[in-house]
Amino acid sequence: MEIYADDPWLAILNSNGNSDKNSKTTIIEDILFESGKYDIMPDAQRTLLKISLVLNSTTNIKIEISAHTDSNGDDASNQTLSNQRAKAAVDYMISRGVDPSRVIAKGYGETQITNRCKNGVYCTDDEHQPNRRIEFKILRN
């Protein structure tokens, strides 16, 4: 597991989560998925372990795990898939000792595509990949 000096999780750890209750921070990590899957891959496990350690070392934050899909497949299936991705990440963190009340799973399906790869637009798998992601929203207690 690697934490760098400019790692946003390190800043949260150093502040013990203490910050303005109304401030919102979203951290995007490289937790990406294969098309149509919700398995947590080894690189993602390392990232989720780091975040679990931060949560287990702080008391004043919880996080929303927001999972997203690309536009391949139908909208309803993508919503289900994003819910499964968010739940898989939450389950992994709970298995690492994170209090379940401090992590919220939220699936957004394909409603927040980050590039031009929306329904009906041809894109390569490499172009679709950034949309199969997880974001972490820091929520202050």
Secondary structure, 3 states (H helix, E strand, C coil): CCCCCCCHHHHHHHHCCCCCCCCCEEEEEEEECCCCCCCCCHHHHHHHHHHHHHHHHCCCEEEEEEECCCCCCCHHHHHHHHHHHHHHHHHHHHHCCCCHHHEEEEECCCCCCCCCCCCCCCCCHHHHHHHCEEEEEEEEC
